[in-house]
Amino acid sequence: MKKTVLITGASGGIGCELAKIFAAEGCDLILTARRADRLDELKASLTERHGISVLTFVQDLSEPDTPDVISRAVTGAGCRVDILVNNAGLGDYGPFAESDLEKQSAVVQVNVAALMRLTRLFLPQMLGRKSGKIINIASIASFMPGPFMSVYYASKAFVLSFSEALARELQGSGVSVTAVCPGPSKTGFAAAAGLNESKIIGAFNSVGADSVARFAYKAAMKNKTVAVHGFLNRLAVFFGVRFLPRRALRFFVAKIQGLRKKSDSN
C-alpha cells in the first residue's frame, strides 16, 4: 500500500529535500509550511514529475493550536499519516537577556511543543496499524549547552531526549523513531535565526540540505534511533560529550558561537 508522509517546514531546506526523496519513492505527501508560494511550486513540481498526491496546508506552528488544525485537516481529507517528519524549526541568536521574548517563545513552541503535540496526535493511529515512522530533525546542538543560542540548543536537547525515550517505549510496536542530528546546513535557518554575526558560520563548513535529507531518509529506513550526520560532527559529539568536562564544553561552544569581531566580518 502506498504510504503517506506528513512533513512540517516543507517549503525549503531539509524538509523540501525530504519531500523530493519520498516523492521519488512513490509516497503521497502532506506538506505544511508558512510560505504558500513555495508550497505551491513544490506541489506542482512533485505531482508532475512523480504522479503522486500532494496536499498542502499553509500553517504557522508558532501558533499553539496549529497541530490540532493540521490533524483535523488531515482527517477531514480522509488521509492517514504513515510517516511523520517533524522538520520545522526556529532559532534566535544573541545574549538571552537582550533577546526578543516573543521570538524565544516561538522557538519553544515550534521546536518543542508543536513537535510533541503532532507526535501525540498521529502516533496512536500508527500504533493501531502496528506500522509507522517518526523522524525528528534535531541537531548536534542537542548534545551540548549553547551560549548565545541558549533556548535553541535547549529545545534541540528536548528533541533528542524525547525521541530516544519514545523509541524505547515503542520497541516491538512496529513504529520507529529517529532523531536526525545535522550540523550547520545550507538552509534558510541561519539567516532567519540571525546567525550572520556568529563565528560558527565560519567555523564549520555547511553541508547541503539534500545531503542531510538523504542521510535522514536512510537512517529512518534502517530504524536508527539517533543519527548524527557527518564524520566530523560524530567525532565532535563523541569527544565533546564523553571526554570534555561540562565547564570546558560550555567554554568552547561560547567561543565558537560568540559574536564576531568587526574585522572578522570584513
C-alpha positions in Angstrom: 0.0 0.0 0.0 1.2 3.5 -0.9 2.4 5.4 2.2 1.6 9.0 3.1 4.2 11.2 4.6 3.5 14.4 6.6 6.4 16.9 6.6 6.4 20.2 8.5 8.6 23.1 7.4 8.5 21.6 3.9 8.8 24.8 1.8 12.6 24.8 1.9 15.8 23.3 3.2 15.8 19.7 4.7 12.0 19.4 4.6 11.8 20.3 0.9 14.6 17.8 0.1 12.9 15.1 2.1 9.7 15.7 0.2 11.6 15.1 -3.1 13.0 11.9 -1.8 9.7 10.5 -0.5 8.0 11.6 -3.7 10.6 9.7 -5.8 9.9 6.6 -3.7 6.2 6.9 -4.7 4.8 8.2 -1.4 1.9 10.6 -1.2 2.7 13.8 0.7 1.1 16.2 3.1 3.2 19.3 3.3 2.9 22.2 5.8 4.8 25.5 6.0 4.2 29.2 6.2 5.0 30.1 2.6 2.1 29.3 0.3 4.0 30.2 -2.9 6.8 27.8 -2.1 4.5 25.0 -1.2 2.5 25.5 -4.4 5.7 25.4 -6.5 6.9 22.3 -4.8 3.5 20.6 -5.1 3.3 21.4 -8.8 6.8 20.0 -9.4 6.4 16.8 -7.5 2.9 15.9 -8.9 4.1 16.5 -12.4 7.4 14.6 -12.0 6.2 11.6 -9.9 2.4 11.4 -10.3 1.7 11.4 -6.6 -0.9 13.1 -4.5 0.3 16.2 -2.6 -1.9 18.1 -0.1 -0.6 21.4 1.2 -1.6 23.3 4.3 -0.3 26.8 5.0 0.1 26.8 8.7 2.3 28.5 11.3 3.5 26.1 14.0 4.3 29.0 16.4 0.5 29.2 16.9 -0.4 26.8 19.8 -3.5 25.4 18.1 -1.8 24.7 14.7 -1.0 20.9 15.4 -4.7 20.3 16.1 -5.7 22.3 13.0 -3.4 20.1 10.9 -4.7 16.9 12.5 -8.3 17.9 11.8 -7.4 18.9 8.2 -5.7 15.5 7.5 -8.6 13.6 9.0 -11.1 15.7 7.0 -9.2 15.0 3.8 -9.6 11.3 4.5 -5.8 10.8 4.8 -3.7 8.7 7.2 -0.1 9.5 8.2 2.3 6.6 7.8 5.4 8.7 8.3 5.6 11.9 10.3 8.6 14.2 9.7 8.9 16.9 12.4 11.3 19.2 10.5 10.1 22.7 11.2 12.4 24.6 13.4 13.2 28.1 14.6 16.3 29.7 16.2 17.4 33.0 17.6 20.9 34.3 18.1 22.3 36.7 20.7 22.5 37.1 24.5 19.4 35.8 26.1 18.9 38.8 28.4 18.7 41.1 25.3 16.6 38.7 23.2 13.1 39.2 21.8 10.9 37.3 24.3 8.2 36.6 21.7 10.7 35.1 19.3 12.2 32.9 22.0 8.8 31.7 23.0 8.1 30.9 19.3 11.3 28.8 19.3 10.0 26.7 22.2 6.5 26.5 20.6 7.8 25.3 17.2 10.8 23.2 18.2 9.3 21.6 21.4 5.5 22.0 21.9 4.4 21.5 18.2 6.7 18.6 17.7 5.5 16.9 20.8 1.8 17.5 20.1 1.9 16.4 16.4 3.7 13.2 17.5 1.0 12.6 20.2 -1.8 13.3 17.7 -0.6 10.9 15.0 1.2 8.2 17.0 -2.0 6.3 18.2 -3.0 5.7 14.6 0.4 4.3 13.8 0.3 2.0 16.8 -3.2 0.8 15.8 -1.8 -0.2 12.4 1.4 -1.6 14.0 3.4 0.4 11.4 4.9 3.8 11.1 7.9 6.1 11.4 8.6 9.3 13.1 11.5 11.4 12.0 12.5 14.3 14.3 15.1 16.7 13.0 17.3 17.5 16.0 20.8 18.9 15.7 24.4 18.4 17.1 23.3 21.2 19.3 21.2 18.6 21.1 24.3 17.3 22.8 25.6 20.5 24.4 24.7 23.8 26.0 24.7 26.7 23.6 25.7 30.1 24.9 24.2 32.9 22.6 21.6 30.4 21.4 20.6 29.0 24.8 16.9 28.4 24.0 17.5 26.8 20.6 20.1 24.4 21.9 17.9 23.5 24.9 15.0 22.9 22.5 17.0 20.5 20.4 18.1 18.7 23.6 14.4 18.1 24.2 14.0 16.7 20.7 16.8 14.3 21.2 15.8 13.1 24.7 12.1 12.9 23.7 13.0 10.8 20.6 15.2 8.4 22.4 12.7 7.9 25.2 9.9 7.4 22.8 11.9 5.0 20.7 12.5 2.8 23.7 8.8 2.9 24.7 7.8 1.8 21.2 10.2 -1.1 20.8 8.3 -4.1 19.3 5.3 -1.9 18.3 6.2 -1.6 14.6 6.7 2.1 15.0 10.2 3.6 14.9 11.5 7.0 16.0 14.6 8.5 14.5 16.3 11.7 15.8 18.5 13.1 13.0 21.3 15.4 14.2 22.9 17.5 11.5 25.5 20.3 11.9 25.2 23.6 10.2 23.4 23.2 6.9 22.8 25.3 3.8 19.2 26.2 4.5 17.3 29.4 5.3 17.7 28.7 9.1 20.9 30.7 9.7 19.5 33.9 8.2 16.2 33.6 10.0 18.0 33.0 13.3 20.3 36.0 12.8 23.4 33.9 12.8 25.3 36.1 10.4 27.1 37.7 13.3 28.2 34.3 14.8 31.6 32.8 14.4 30.0 29.4 13.9 29.3 30.4 10.3 33.0 30.4 9.5 34.0 27.7 12.0 32.1 24.9 10.2 31.6 24.0 6.5 27.9 24.0 6.0 26.6 21.0 4.0 23.8 20.9 1.6 20.2 20.2 2.7 20.0 17.5 0.1 22.9 15.6 1.8 21.2 15.8 5.2 17.9 14.7 3.7 19.4 11.6 2.1 21.1 10.7 5.3 17.9 11.2 7.3 15.9 9.0 4.9 18.4 6.2 5.1 18.7 6.4 8.9 14.9 6.2 9.2 14.6 3.3 6.8 17.1 1.4 9.0 15.1 2.3 12.1 18.1 4.1 13.7 17.2 5.9 16.9 20.0 8.6 16.8 21.8 9.5 13.6 24.5 12.2 13.6 25.2 13.5 10.1 28.8 13.8 9.1 32.1 12.2 10.3 33.4 15.4 11.9 30.1 16.0 13.6 30.1 12.5 15.0 33.7 13.0 16.2 32.9 16.3 17.8 29.8 14.8 19.6 31.8 11.7 20.7 34.8 13.5 22.2 33.0 16.6 23.3 30.2 14.9 25.2 32.2 11.9 26.5 35.6 13.5 27.4 35.2 17.2 27.9 34.1 18.5 31.3 30.8 20.4 31.1 32.6 23.6 32.0 35.1 23.2 29.2 32.3 22.3 26.8 30.4 25.5 27.7 33.6 27.5 27.2 34.4 26.1 23.7 30.8 26.4 22.5 30.7 30.0 23.7 34.0 30.7 21.8 32.8 29.2 18.6 29.2 30.6 18.9 30.4 34.0 20.1 30.0 37.3 18.4 32.4 38.1 15.6 34.7 41.0 15.9 34.2 43.6 13.2 37.4 42.6 11.5 36.1 39.0 11.2 33.2 40.0 9.1 35.1 42.1 6.5 
